[in-house]
C-alpha cells in the first residue's frame, strides 16, 4: 500500500473516477488508491525520496478494534475491485512494519 500522505492525484482523476468513499470508517484512502491504481490502471511514478515523516498513532492504530476495522475494510475494498487477497496476506504487512523500526531511509532534508 502506498503511504497515503504521499499519494498525489490530479484533480481530473478525482472528477473522473470519484473521490473518497465515505462508507469506509478508516480505509477511504486505501479504497481510492486501489480504485485508481488497480481498477483504472492509472500510470504512477515512484519517487525514492522521504517526503513525509509520520509519528505513530492516529485512528488506524489507536486500538485493537481499529486495527481489526482497517484490515477488514482493506479486504472489502480489494474484493470490491476484484483484487485477489485474503486477511492473512493483509495482516502480513505487520511483519514488514517491524523491520521498518530498525531500517530507516535517510532523509534528504537537512535537520536544523
Phi, psi and omega per residue, in radians:
X1 nan 2.152 3.045
X2 -1.114 2.436 3.083
X3 -1.080 2.195 -3.039
X4 -1.128 -0.487 3.117
X5 -1.158 -0.325 -3.126
X6 -2.009 0.424 3.090
X7 -1.749 1.826 -3.091
X8 -1.802 2.330 -3.081
X9 -2.340 2.387 3.074
X10 -1.157 2.542 -3.136
X11 -0.949 -0.635 -3.114
X12 -1.081 -0.559 3.120
X13 -1.225 -0.670 3.044
X14 -1.059 -0.759 -3.122
X15 -1.162 -0.668 -3.105
X16 -1.350 -0.743 -3.017
X17 -1.892 -0.024 3.134
X18 1.635 2.764 -3.140
X19 -1.616 -2.548 -3.123
X20 -1.248 2.414 3.037
X21 -1.530 1.808 -3.021
X22 -1.347 0.082 3.031
X23 -1.301 -0.268 3.055
X24 -1.475 2.304 3.130
X25 -1.267 -0.695 -3.041
X26 -2.168 -0.516 -2.831
X27 -1.800 0.403 -3.115
X28 -1.100 -0.582 3.111
X29 -1.172 -0.734 3.107
X30 -1.108 -0.779 3.101
X31 -0.988 -0.774 3.128
X32 -1.093 -0.753 -3.132
X33 -1.164 -0.719 3.102
X34 -1.115 -0.748 -3.139
X35 -1.061 -0.838 -3.060
X36 -1.309 -0.801 -3.048
X37 -1.446 -0.698 -3.062
X38 -1.603 -0.996 -3.065
X39 -1.208 -0.825 -3.083
X40 -1.527 -0.213 3.090
X41 0.953 0.710 3.085
X42 -1.221 2.349 3.132
X43 -1.075 2.516 3.121
X44 -2.355 2.904 3.112
X45 -2.360 2.493 3.098
X46 -1.747 2.254 3.054
X47 -1.825 1.999 -3.096
X48 -1.383 0.969 -3.129
X49 -2.308 2.644 3.006
X50 -1.467 1.985 -3.124
X51 -1.812 -0.452 -3.080
X52 -2.456 2.414 2.983
X53 -1.984 2.160 -3.090
X54 -1.934 2.580 3.017
X55 -1.604 2.817 3.015
X56 -1.213 2.678 3.105
X57 2.084 -2.954 -3.081
X58 1.696 2.978 -3.040
X59 -1.126 -0.545 -3.069
X60 -1.320 -0.253 -3.100
X61 -2.247 0.271 -3.028
X62 -1.430 -0.285 -3.122
X63 -2.805 2.939 3.070
X64 -1.096 -0.678 3.128
X65 -1.056 -0.753 3.140
X66 -1.199 -0.598 3.076
X67 -1.115 -0.767 3.088
X68 -1.108 -0.743 -3.133
X69 -1.075 -0.873 -3.080
X70 -1.109 -0.693 -3.124
X71 -1.213 -0.664 3.063
X72 -1.172 -0.646 3.088
X73 -1.185 -0.637 3.079
X74 -1.097 -0.760 3.096
X75 -1.080 -0.752 3.112
X76 -1.036 -0.796 -3.137
X77 -1.129 -0.744 3.129
X78 -1.075 -0.790 3.134
X79 -1.152 -0.650 3.134
X80 -1.003 -0.638 -3.095
X81 -1.826 0.175 3.063
X82 1.356 0.327 3.110
X83 -1.447 2.093 -3.053
X84 -1.328 1.938 3.094
X85 -2.705 -3.129 3.076
X86 -2.663 3.006 -3.093
X87 -1.100 -0.588 3.116
X88 -1.070 -0.781 3.098
X89 -1.141 -0.687 -3.140
X90 -1.130 -0.777 3.130
X91 -1.217 -0.346 3.139
X92 -1.148 -0.288 3.114
X93 -1.060 -0.422 -3.117
X94 -1.196 -0.448 3.077
X95 -1.175 -0.688 3.104
X96 -1.258 -0.529 3.114
X97 -1.143 -0.595 3.114
X98 -1.097 -0.750 3.138
X99 -1.133 -0.476 3.128
X100 -1.189 -0.345 3.081
X101 -1.196 -0.448 -3.070
X102 -1.832 -0.478 -3.116
X103 -2.003 1.878 -3.107
X104 -2.022 2.330 3.074
X105 -1.213 2.588 3.075
X106 -1.287 2.453 3.129
X107 -1.494 2.505 3.065
X108 -1.534 0.008 -3.140
X109 -1.637 2.248 3.140
X110 -1.267 2.371 3.095
X111 -1.562 2.364 3.127
X112 -1.964 nan nan
